[in-house]
Amino acid sequence: MKREKIEVVNKSFSGKGWCRVSHCLNKVVVIDELIFLFKYGVRGEQRSVDLVSSTIQVGEKKELLLSLARIIDGGVLPSKAALFSFLIDTLGNSIERIEMEDTQTYTVDDALLSLGFGKFQALVFLYSGVAYAAEAMEVTILSFIGSPVQSEWSLSAHEKSIIPSVVFAGMLTGAYSWGVVSDTYGRRMGFLFTALVTSVVGFVSTFAPNYISLLIFRFFVGIGLGGGPVLFAWFLEFVPAPYRGAWMGVFSFCWSIGTILEASLAWGVMPTLGWRWLLALSSLPSFLLLIFYFFTPESPRYLCMNGQKTEAMHILETMARMNKKALPSGELISDRKVEANKLDELDGDNNGSQSTRAEQVQEGGASFSAHLTSKVKCIGSLYKLLSRELIRTTLLLWIGFFGNAFSYYGVILLTSSLTDQDSKCRSVNSHKKSNEGNHLYKDVFITSLAELPGLILAALLVDKIGRKLTIATMMFATFAFLMPLIFHQKEFTITALLFCARICVTGSITTLSIYAPEIYPTFVRSTGFGVANSMGKIGGIITPLVTVGLIDGCHRAAAVIVFECVVFLTGLAAILFPVETKGYANGIGVNWGIQASHPLPPSILVEMLKDNKIQKVKLFGAEEGPLNALRNTGIQVMVGIQNDMLPSLAMDMTAAEKWVSKNVSSYVNIGVNISCVAVGNEPLLKSLNETYLQYCFPALQNIQSALVKAGLGSQVKVTIPLNAGVYDSANGKPSGGEFRPEIKDLMLSIVKFLNDNNSPFIVNIYPFISLNNDPNFPIDYAFFEGSSSPVIDGSISYTNTFDANHDTLVWALKKNGFGNISIVVGEIGWPTDGNVNANVRYAQKFNQGLVNRVLSGQGTPMRPAPIDAYLFSLLDEDEKSILPGNFERHWGILSFDGQAKYQLKLGESELVGAKGVKYMKSRWCVLKPSASLDDPNVAPGVSFACGNADCTSLGYKTSCSDLDARGNISYAFNSYYQKNDQDDRACQFSNLGTITDQDPSTQTCRFPIMIDVSFGASWRRWSVREHGFASLSAASLPFFLLGLL
């Protein structure tokens, strides 16, 4: 990535010493930050200029900065010459020197990918894992201290039940508080205070003189425990992006280890030393965190976000030494602008003052205004959670999280409460009481061991039987295991039943945590998951009131029945969850085109998408039929704008606002999950002769502004799908990647705009085209199974053209300062017919290889993160232009009628075709057996038929290349006949054609029967008759008349 590095020295202030801008202007830092502060123009529009962080040594000349801001307000990065001229005009003879140099740059994410997961991350994991285990210990301790405290202070059952409840109440409070602290003052400061509060107050509670003081101390312990997510987030900020999901799972085991350690500790301490010693010893892990706190690093991401790049660099260098890896070459840059743009999205509908935004960034943190804006946004997101489309999902998830937390903490407390209740509510001698007290700790220890098989069972079942069924099965199993506890049981039976129940409830709550983020649309996912988790905390607060309060009051049966009701309702809620996310083809979407003479009804296609767990679809327009069919499905939709609309949208803001209102807002309001608008489709193709060159970027800007005005600026992204021809490589290797010189300025403007608005760069990559256009192209290099002729680029060996093409784009972006922008592959696939290299075998090989790559989470050498791609395409389309080649009508993974062409595993199962398709009658038009091939009307008839229907399956090495001359003629006649709805007149061809009910198809060549468009295709708003006969051109009319004779 290249940037202009600038150093300006003002010698007129040499007597006073050189002055950094950061010292002269109240913490306003280096030049790129100054430019960032002033990137909001007088119209309130977002601006961004990409200059390097450098030292400008000037006096206290704010005029310089304000003048610079006026240049920036134009929204265009000044050239070197213009910048030189400006500086000279402004400072005049006081300039001593201006130096510029080109530098390579990288972000924290780039550095983490280069350094990998090594010894440094292992130590960070150890520290955060101890913290998570310590939190589990402080929760598990609630099973042990209630009864001895009750006995010492003669508490009632209700008073005893409040002790664990105040801990959960404190956790609910702390979860929010420590998040604010860590975001404002740093991750280390956040977990310093959590460890300090937990350890000190936890230890002090050992000396609580009375019940009220103990409640206060344990409430503050709960507040400290609420900071657990801070350590979790801190750890993940050191983990390379591709590995974060796996380490999230590993991190969960630390909680289970903590529960087992606490049960072991209680078993050894409580019988002899009592509850106060248990409290004191249980606080030791938190003190251990304090001892090693001074060796913990701050998150480099947080440091960069707050302008502390030098400190972040020191940490990354330490990481490189410990991991024995090298940092990327160049200079570390901050992601601060990207994050601030995310903040902009939150208030994209507001016309807040420019000065307020500048102050927020200048202060290095969020101001009260930004905080308030964020809260307003959260309220808006909460409102969407309760909208008609999502209210079922939201309420069921709330029940699920409440019930799972209630059950999980309840099973922990039941283990001690049931044993203790037996000794209180039945007449037993003192010796038996002592034995039961000793057995309590053994029982809790045994049931704690159930955590590990619970996690393992969830991992085994979640992708076998699905999320919903796993949660429901485990909750109903918990119901069955708790049922006998309504009645008095032997100690062994109680322990065995609670052990099994804990296995099930642990597996259920783990699976629910996986399911919840998957079920919500992207724009409310974080809010939905966070609110649902809060419902779980409320469940934790209420649990002790039932478990401890009722059981200690000798109402054992009532307590268990309450548990049974909650568990049963939670299992029922799981069954009623709206969708099963098992096998979702995460990362895989499909392109849905409609250039077909006989389109499938959208409702059938949407059901097919749901059957195949496809969660993303890209449309080339904003067609009424598909969009209405996609309502309330949760499927992410990218709507398109045709190229011929770009001029009007570029020149008329009102037209853009009307388009957004009609094609985005109206559908979002009825439950269509529109996530992106694609402005044009490959408008910069060379073959378009710059037709749309001047329109695509203004149209992009106007659509974005219209979305912001409509209140959809943060929910719906805007982008331009571009072909891979917008970049090239001078040396034939990915590292030589650069945008084409003639469009580079435009491309940088587009990329900057996308980056500023957190929109993806969409590129269409076609290895098939590379193979088709180059007779010397090595065929194995087109697929994903390795190549005998790899491309060696430095230390990287490229074994397939997709990786090489993709990384050429990565290099082009990186060199121009945008190495971290999101890349989405908008179109990629392989055709099945119409060309020597277009066949089912190659298509299956390529598409399955691509799908496997995406589902495995494997990226490319330069972008190891998972690939986000849309298969091209869903269906064959018989009305697409064949100017690029006959293969253009055969890209579908499904045939025109929605049936799978070949086996393709998109997730857990094979590709499923469309169901309920209605066809026309089983009739075909063929050449009469008596007709002579020498008849002079044969050639004109075939020419007419193929000119007005689809004959692209005829030709060398195509699916119908095995047909003889009569077969070829019959195929052409039938194609025209079927396209015209089997109208008898469409099978005349000067009396050469005849209608038969005998299928003329061969093993490889299918003579199609068209879909009955009279059912379900009214959304196309056309008459098939008009499409068939009335659309014939004047040039083809003589042949048509000839066909009617």
N, C-alpha and C positions, 0 to 999 in steps of 0.2 A: 504494500500500500504506500502511495507517495503523498507527501504533503510539502507545502512550501514552508521551510523553516526560516524565520526572519529574526534578525537581531538588529535593533536600531539603537544607536548610542547618541545621546544629545550632549555635545561637548560644552554647550553653554552653561551647563550645571556642574561642570567638572570640579569647580571649586567646592561644591557642597557634597561631592561624592556621588557615585552612580546610584540611581534610585530605581529599584524594581517597581513595576506598576503595582504589585501586590502590597508594597509598603506605602505607596503614594496615595492610593485610593481606597482606603478602608477595607482591606481584605479582598478587593476585587483582584482576581488573579490574572494569569498570563493571557496572551492575546486571543487565543481561541475561546477562552472563557468570556472575555470582554465582548467578542463578536457574538457569542451565544446570548449574552445578556440583552443585546440590542437586536436580536433576530426577529423581534415582533414589530412589524411595520405599523405605520399610522392607521392602517385599516384593520389592525388586530389579527392579521394573517400570520401564520407561522412561517418563519424564515430560518434558514440554517446555512452557515458557511463553514466549510471544512478546512480550517487552517490549523497549524500545529501549535502545541503549547510551547511558548518561547518567552524569553525575557525581552521586554522592550524597556530600555533604559532611557527614560525621558524625565523631564521635570513634572511638576504638578500641572500639566497642560491638559485639562479636561477637554479643551477645544479639540485636541487631536482625537480623543476618543469619540466625542460627539460627531465630529466630521466623519470619522470612520463608520460610525453607526449610520450616518446618512447614506454612505456608499452602500452599506449592507442592506439598507432598507429597500434598495432596488431589487433585492432577491437574487442578484447575480454576483458570483465571485469575481472580483476584479482580476484582470490578468497581471502578470509580473510587471509589465511595463506601466500599466495603470496604477498599480500600487506604488511603484517607485515614484512616479510622477506626483501622486497624491502626497507622499511623505515629504518629498522635496519641497513641494509648494507649501506644505503646512509648516515644516520646521526650517525651511530655507537653509541658510549657511550654517545653522547650528548642527547639521548632521555631519558626523565624522565618518561613519561608514554604515553601509547596509550590506549584510551578508545573507546569502541564500544557499541552501543545500537541500538535496533530495534525501529523504530518510524513509526506511521501511518501518512500519508500525504494526502492532498487534494488540489485542485486547486480553483481558484476564481469561476469558473462555478459550482463546487461542493458546494461551500459556498452559492452562490446565490440560488441554488436549495433548500438547507436546510433552508435558511432564508425566502424564499418566497417573495411575494409582500406585503409590509406592510407600516407602517407609514413613515419609512425612504424613501422608493421609492415614496410615495405620496408627500412628501416635495420636492424631486428632480423633480418630474413631475410638481409641482406647479411653481417652479423656471423656468424650461425650457419652460413650457407652456406660462408663462408671456413673455419670450423672443420671442417666436414664434408669439404671439399676437402683440408684439411691432413691429416685422418685418412687419406684415400685416398692422398695422397702418401707418407705414412709406410709404408703397406702396399705400395704399388707399388715403393718403393725396395728392397724385398727381392729384386726381380728383378735388381738391378745390383750389390749390394755383396758377394754371396757369393763370386764367383770372385776378385776382387782381394784380398779378405781371405784367402781360402784360399791364394792365391799368396804373399802377404806373410808369412804365419805358418806356411806349409807344413802346412795342415790336411788331415785325411782327409776323404773324402766324407761320412762320418757326422757329423763335427764341423761341416762346412759346413752340413749340413741342419738342425742344431739352431738355428742363428741365427734363421731365420724362425719356427721352432716356438716359441721362447721369447717372441717378440712376440705370437703368438696366445694363448699361455698367459697372458701379462700382460693381454691384452684381456679374456679370460674372467674373470680376477680383478677387473679394474677395473670391469667392467660392473655388478657387484654393489656394490662399495665406493663408487663415486661416486654411485650412486643413494641410498645411505644418507646420504651427506654432504649431498646436495642437498635431501633431504627433511627433514633435521634442521637444517641451518644456512643453507639458502636456495639457490636456483638459481644465483645469481651466485657464491656461495662454491664451489659444486660445479664450475662450469666454470672458475673462477679456478684451482683446484688442478689440474684436468686440463690446462689450457693451460700452467700453470707447470711441471708435471712433464714434459709432452711437449716443451716448448721447451728448458728448461734441461737435462734429462737427454739429450734428443736432440742438443743442441749439445755437451754434455760428452763424449758418446760419440765425437765426432770425435777426441778426444785419448786414446782407449782405448789403454793401453800393451800390452795382451795380449788373448788370446782370451777368457779368463774374465771380465775386466772388461767387455769388449764385450757378452758375454751378459748380464751383470747390468744394464748400462746399457739394453740393448734390451728387457729384460724390464720395466723400469720405464717405458720409452717405451710399451710395450704396455699397461701399467696406465693410463697417461695417456690412451691412445687409447680405452680402455674407457669413458671418460666421454662418448663421442659421443652416446648417447641422452639425456644430460642437456641438451645444447644443443638437441637436437631437441624435447624436451618443453618446454623454456623458450620456444622460438619458437612452438610451437603454443598456448601459454597466452596469447599476445597476439593470436591469430587468432580472429575470430568463428566460432562453432560451425559454421554452414552451409558455411564455406569450408575447413575443416580437411582434409577428404579430398582436395580438389584440390591444396592446397599440400603435402600429403605426397608427392604424385607429383612436383611441381615440385622439391621438396627432393632427390629421388633424383638429379637431373641434376648436382647439386653434386659427388657422388662421381665421376661420369664425368669431369667437368671436372678434378678433382684428379688422376686417373690420367693424363690427357692432359698436364697441366702437368708432372708428375713425369717422364714419358717425354721431354718436350721438354728439361727441365732436365738430365737425365742425358745426353742426346744432345750437349748443348753443353758439359757440365762434365767428364764422365768421361774422354774421350780425352786431355784435356790436364792437368786438375787432380787427378783421382783420386777415390777413394771418400770420403776424409775431407772434402773440399770439398763433395761431394754431400750428405753428412750435415749439414754445417753450413748450407748454403743451404736444405735441405729443412726445417729447423727455423724458418726465418724467418716463415712464415705463422702459426705458433703464437706467436712473439714479437709479431707484429702484433696478435694477439688480446689480448695483455697490455697493449700500448700503448693500445688503445682500450677496455680493460676498464672504466676509470673513467667512461666515457660510457654504459655499458650500464645499463639499468634492471633492477631486481628484478621478478620476476613479481608483478603486483598480486594475483593469486589466492593465491600463497604468503603474501604479506603479510597479506591478510585472514584467511587460515586461522590465522595466528599472532597475531591481535589487533592488527596494526599498520595500522589502517585509515587513519590520517592519512598515512602514507607511501604507501599504496596510492592514496589520493586524489590526492596530488601527481603520481604517475605518470600516472593517468588524465587529469588536467587537462593535463599536457604532451602526452599523446596527442591530446586534443581540439584543442589549439592547432595541432599539426602537421598533423592530418588536416582541420582547418577544419570540425569538426563539434561539435555540442553534446552534453554529457552529459545523461542523463535528469534530470528535475527530482527534487529530494528529497535524501535522505541515503544514502550508501553503507553497506550492511550487510554483515556477514561471513557467508560460507557455512560458518563453522567448525562450527556445530551440525550441519549436514547431513553434513559429512565425518565428524564424530565418530559420528553415527548409523551411517554405513557401517562404522566401526570396531566399533560395537556389534554389527552383524550378524555380524562375524567370530567373536565369542564369544557369540553369542546362546544357545547351548546351555549356557553356563557360568553358574554362580551366583556369580561373583566378587564381591568386596567392593565396596561403594559407594565407600568411601574411595579405593580404588585408582583407580577411574575418575575420580573428582574430581581426584586428584593428577595423572593423566595430562593432563587438560585444563588444569589450573592451571599446570603446568610449561610448557605451550605446545608440547609435543612428545610423542612416544610414549615411554612408559616401557619398561623392560626387560620388564615383564609383558605389556604390549601387544605388544611385539616378539615375545615368545615365543608369545603367542596367535596372532599372525599366522603364525608359522612352523608351528604346529600345524595351522592352517587350510590352509596351503600343502601340507603333507603329506597332509591329507585330500583336497585337490583332485588331487594327484598320484595318490593311490589311485584316485580316480574316473577319471582318464585311463587307468588300466590295468584298469578294470572290464570285465566281459564285453561290455558294450554299446559301449565306446569303444576297446578295446585294439587292434582292427584299424586304426582311424583313427590312433591315437597312434603305433603302430609304423611304419606306412607314412609318416607325416609325419616321423618321426625319420630314416628312411632317406632321405626326400626332402631334408630340410635338410642332413643329413650329406653326401649325394652331391652336392648342388648347390654347397655351400661347398667341398668337396674338389675338384670340377671347376673352379669359378671361379678359386680361388687357384692351382690346379694349372696351368691354361692360362696364367696370368700368369707363373708360374715356368718353365713349359716353354719359353716364348719365349726366355728367356736360356739355359736349361740345355741345350737341344738344340744351339744354335749353339756354345756353349762346349764341349759334349761332342765335337762333330765335330773341334774343334781339339786336343783332348786325346787322344782315342782313335784318331786317324788320324795318319799321318805327314804333316805339313805344314810348309812352311818358315816362317820368321819373318815374311816379308813378308805371306804369306797370313794368318798369325795376326793381324797388325795390321789387315788389311782386315776380317777376320771380327769383330774386336773393335769396329771402327767401325760395322759393319753391325748389330751387336747392338742398339745404341741406336735406330737407325732402325727395326729390326724391332719393337721393343717400342713405339715411338711409333705405328707403323702399326696394330698390333693394339689399342692403347689406343683408337684412334678407333672401334673396333667397338662400344664401349659405347653410343654414341648410337643407331646403327641397331638395336641390341639392345633398347633401351628402347622405341623407336618400334614395332618389330615386335611386341613384347609387347602394347603398347597396341592395335594393330590386330587382333591375333588373339584376345585374351583374351575378347572378347565376340562374336566371330564363330564360332569353332569350340569355345569353351569352355575352362575352366581346365585340366582333366585332359588334353585332347588337345593343348593348347598346350605344357604341360610335357613330355608324352611325346614329342611331335613334335620339340621342340627338343633333348631329351636324346638321342633316337635319331639326330638330325642331327649332334649333337656326336660321337656314337659313329662315324658314317660319316666325319666330317672327321678324326678322330684316327687312324683305322685305318691309313692309308698311312704314318703316322709310325713304325710298327713297324720300317719299313725306312728306310735312309738316303735322304734326298731333297735336292734342290737347295734353296739358301737361299730362293729366290723361292717354291718350292712349300711349304716349311715355313711361311713367313710368311702365304701365302694361306690355307693350311689352318687355321692358328691364328687368323687374323682371322675366318674363318667360324665356327670353333668358339666364339670369344669372343662373337660376335653371339648365337649360340644359347644359350650358358650364361647370358649376361646376361639374355636374355629369359625363360629358365626360372626363374631365381632370383627375378626380379621378379614373375612370375606366381604362384609358390609363396607369396610374401609376401602376395599378395592373397587367395589361396585358403585359407590356413591359418586366419585368423580367421573365415572364413565357414563352415567345416565343423564347428567345435566348437559345442556348445550354450552359451548365454550364461553359465551358472554356472561353466564351466571354461575359457572362451575365453582369458582373459588368461594363466592358468597354462599352458594347452596351447601357446599361441603362444610364450610365454617359454621353456619347456623345449625346444621344437623348435628355437628359435634357438640355445640353448646347444649342442644337438647339432651345429649348423652350425659353432660355434666349435671344437668338438672336431675336426671335419673339417678346419678350417683348421690346427690344430696338427699333425695327422698328415700333411697334404699334403706339406710340405717333406721329410719323412723318406723319402717315396717318390720325389718329383720330383727332389730334389737328390741324395739318398743313392744311389739306384739308377743314375740317369743319369751322375752323376760317377764312379760305379764302373764305367762302361762297360757297364751293363746296360740299354741303351736299350730294347730290345724288351720286357724284363720290366716296366719302368716303364710303358710305354704300355699293355701288356696289363692291368696292374693298373688303370690309369685306365679302360680300356675296360670292364672288369668292373663297376667302380663306376658308371660312366655308364649302362651297360645296365640294371643293377639299379634305378637311380634312375628310369629311364624306365618300367621294368616296374612299379615301385611306383606311379607316377602313373596307369598304366592301372588298377591295382587299387584306387585311392582309392574309397571307398564311394559317394560321390555327386558329381554334377556340379552346381556352384553357378551356372553360367552361366544368366542369365535369371531368377534368383530374384527374385520380386516383393517385394523388400525393402521393409518398411514396410506391406505389404498382407497382411492376414489375412482369414479368412472366418468367419462364424457358421454353425455346423452344428446345425440344429434337427432334431428327430425326431418332430414332431407330424404324422405321416403314417400313413395306413391301410396303405400298402404300402411300407415303407421299403426303400431299397437296402441290400444287404449292406455293412457297414462296410469290409470288405476291398476292395471295388470302389471305394468312395469314397476311401479312402486312396491307392489307386493313381492315381486321378484327381488328387488333390492333388499327388502326386509328379510326375505328368506335366506339371502346370501350374506346377511349381516354387513352390507355395504353402507357406510355411514357418511359418505361424501359423494356429491354429484356435481358435475360442472355442466351448465347449460350454455348454449351459444347465443341465446336470446333470453327473453323474459316471457316465454309462452304461457298462456293462461292455463292450458290443460295440465302440463307437468307441474306447474307451481301449485295449482289447486289440489292435485293429487298428493303433493308432498306436505300438506298441512298436518300439523300435530304428529309428525313421524319422528322428529328429532334429527332427521338427516340434514347434514350441513349442505347448503346450496350456494353455489357460485353462479350468479346470473350474468349473462353476457350482453354486450352492446355491439351490434354489427358495425363493421367499418364504415359503411355508407352513412351512418348517423353521426360520425365524428365531427364533420364540419359544422353541422347545426349546433351540436352540444358545445363545441369549442367557441363559437362566436356568440352564443346566446345563453346567458346564465338562466334566464327564465325557462328555456327549453330543458336545461339540465334539471332544474327544480321540478318541472312537470314530469320528467322521466322518472326521477327518484320517487315522487309521490305516487305515480301510477304503478311502477314496476318493483318498488322495494317496500316503501312504507305500507302500502295497502296489503301486501302479502305478509309482512312481518306482523301486522296487527291481527291477522287471522291464524297465526301459528306456524308460518313457514320460517324455518331456521336459516335465513339468508345470512351468510357470513362474509361474503365478498362480492364485489362487482368487478367484472372483467371488462375494461374499456377497450373495445376493439379486439381483434384476433390477428396477431402477427401483422400489425399495420406497417412495419418497417421492412417487409419482404422486398428484396431487390426487384422481384418480378412486378411489383406494384408501381414501380417507377416514381417513387416519392410522392404518390398521390395523397397520402395521409401524413406526410412528414411534418407539416406545420400545424396539424390539427390534434394529433394524439395527446401531446402534453397539455395543451390548454383544456382539452376535453376531460382529461384526468383530473386537473385542478378543479374544474367546475363541478364535476360529479362529487368530488370530495367535499367541496363547500356546500353543495346541496344536501349531502348526507349529514353534515354537521348541523345545518339549519333545520333539518328534519328530526334532530335529536338522536341520530344513529351513528354519529362520528366515531364512537368507541366500540360499537357493536358490529358494524359492517365496514370491512376494509375495502380499499379500492386499489386496483392494480392494472397492468397491461400485460397480457400474455404475449411473449416475444419468441421468435424463432431463434434457433441456435446460430443463425447467420449473422446476428448482431455483434458477435465477437469472433475472433480468429486468433491464430498463433503464428508468430513470425518464424519460429524455429520448429514448428510442427509438434511441439510438446506442450503439455498443459501449462508449464511455468512460463511459456511465452504468451499466455493469454492476454488479450487486450481488445477493447472495443474497436470496431471498424473506424478508421480515421474520419471518414466523411460524416459519420453520425455520432462521433464520440461526445461532442458538446451536448447534444440532445440527450444521449444516453446518461450522461452524468447528471443532467437536470432531472431526468426521470428517476434515476436511482436515488438521488438525494431526497427527492420528494417521497419516494417509497420508504426510505430509511427514517425520515422525519416523522412519518405517520404510522410507523410500525407495520407497514404493509409488506407482503412478500414479493420477491422478484420471481415472476413466473416465466419459465422457459420450457419450450417444447423441444424434446430431444428424440430423434428418430434414427437409431442405428440401421434400420432397414434401408433408409434413404442413402446412408453412407455406402452400404453394400451395393445397392442398386445403381448408384451413380459412378462407381469405380470398379471396372472389371478386374483390377489387380488387388482389390480389397480382400484380405484374408478372412474367409467366412467364419472361422472359429473366433475371431476377434469381435464379432458382432454379438456373441452370446456371453453367458456368465460362467462358463465352465472352464475358463482358462484359455490361453492362446499359445501356440508354438512360436508366435512372433510378437512378443510383448513390446511395448514402448517404454524405454528406460528414460526416466526423467530424474536425474540426480540419484537419490537413494530409493526412489519409488519405481516399482515395476508395474506398469498398467497392462492388465491382461484382457481388458474389454473396452470397447469404444464408449460405452456409457460413462464409466468412471473417468476416462480421459476427457470426454466432452464436458461433463459436469465440472471437473476440476479446472478446465480451461476458463470456464466462467468464474469459478471461485478466484482464480488468479487475477482475472480482469477486474473483478470487484475489489480484491485486496489491494492491488496496485493503485487504485484510485480512492482509497480511504474508506471502503465499505466492506471490509472483510468479514463482518459479523452479521450482515443482513440475511434474513431468512430467504431460503431458496425453495421453491415448490416446482416440481416437474409437472407442468400443466397437461402435456400430452406425451404419451409414450406407448408404443405397442408394436404389433407386427400383423400385416394382412395375411389372409388365408387363400387368396385367389387373385387371378388377373396378371400374374407375373411368374417368371421361372423360379424366383426365390420366395414367392408368396404362396405358402402352402400350410396346411394344418400342422404338419410335423414341426416346421420351423416356428410357427406361431406359438404352439404349445411349449416348445423348448424355451423360447425367449420370455414369454409372459410368465411362465412358472418360475423361471430363474429370477425375474424381476420381483415377483411377489414374495418369493422366499427371502430375497435380500431385504425387502421392506419389513416383512414380519419378524425377521431375525434381529432387527434393529441395527443392522450393519450399514454404515454409510460409505463414503468414498474416502480415499487416502487423505484428501485435504479437508473433508467434512465428515469425520467419523460418526457424527450424530445420525439418528434414523432418518431415512429418506421419506419425504412426503410427495406422493405421486398420484396422478390420475391416469388410469388406463385409457388408451384410445383404441377402440371405443366400445360402447356398450353393444350397439347393434350395427349390422350392415345397413347401408343407406343407398338405395338404387337410383337416387336422383342427384347424387353428388357429382360435381364436375370431374371429368376424367382427363383433364389437361395434364396433370402430373403423371398420370398413368392409369391403366385399367384397374389397378389394385386399390384405387381410392374408394371404391364402393364395397370393400371387403375387409375393413379394419376391425369389425365387431368381434367380441368374444362370443357373441350370440348371433345367430342368423337373423334375418329380417323379422322372423316370427317369434323371436325370443327364445329359441332353443339352443342349448350349448353345442358348440361345434366340436369341442374336444374337452378332455378332462382338465380342469384347472382348479386347484385347491386354493381358495382365497383365505381360508382360516382353518376352522376345525373340520370342514366338510367340503365335498366336491361342489363345483359350480352347479346350481340348480336353475333350470330353465323356467320360462314363464308358464303359468298355469291358466287354464280356462280360455285359451285362444280359440276363436271361432274362424274357421276357414270357409272359403267358397266351395262349391261342389267339386267332387273328384272328377274333373274333366280337364282334358288337355287338347291343345290344337297342334296337329302334326302335319307333315307333308303327306299327301295322299299316296298310298302304295302304288297307285297307277300313274302317278305324275312322273314325268321324265325330267332328269337333271338337265337335259338340254333345252328345256322349255325356256324361251326368251324372257318370260316373266319371273323366273326364279331369282335372278340376281337383283332386279329392282325391288322385288318383294322382300328379300332378305335385307337389302339396304334400308328400305323404309322401316321395317320392323326394328332393326338394331338402332336406327337413328332416333326412334321414339320409344324405345324400351331399353332393357339392360341385357347386352350380350357380352359382358366383360368376362364371363367364365369360359368363353370360347377363345382359343388361341394356343400358342405353343407352351407346353408344360403347365397348362392350367387344369382345373378340376374336370373340364369337359374335353380335354385334348384327345381322349380316346374315342370320341364320336367319329363316325364316318361322315361323308358328305350329306347324306340324307338326315343323319342325326343332327348335324349342325343347322341345317335348314329348319328342321322341326323345333329345335331349341329356340331359334330366332322367332318363328311364328308363335310359339307358345308364350314367349316372354311378352310379346305385344298383346296377345289375347288375354293373358292374366292381368296385365296392367290396366286393361280396359274392362275389367270386371266380368270377364268371360262373355262379353257381348258376342253373339253369333256373327255379327257383321265384321268383327275384328279377326275372324278366322277365314275370310274369303280368299284374299291374295290371288285374284284372278282365277278362282276355282282350283287353286293348288292345295289349299288347306282343308283339313277335315277334323271334326271333333271326335275324340275317343275317350272312353272311360278306363282304358288300359294305361297304367303308368309307364311312360317311356324312359323313366330314369334308369341309369346304370349304377354300378357299384360306387363309382366316384363322382358321377354327374347327376345332380338332382334337378329335375324339371319341376320348378316350384308351383304350388297352388297358392294364390294370394290370400291374405287375410280379408275377412268380410268386414269392410269398413263401415257398413251400415250400423255396426254395434260399437258404441263407445268412442267414435272419432269426431263427434260434432265440434269439438274444440278447435279443429283445424279450419272450420268455417269455409269449407270449399265443397263444391260438388265434384264427385269423382267423374261424372260424365263430362263436366267442363274440363277437368284435368286430362281426360283421355282424348276425346275427339275435338272439342272446340279449341284446344290449345295448339293444334297443328299449324305450322307455319305455312305461308304461301308457297314456299319452295317445295314443301313435302306434299302439298295438296294433290298434285297429279298422281302421285303414288298411292295416296289414300283412296282417291276415286277409282284407281285401277284395282285396289283391293276390294272394292264393293261390287265390281262387275261379276 
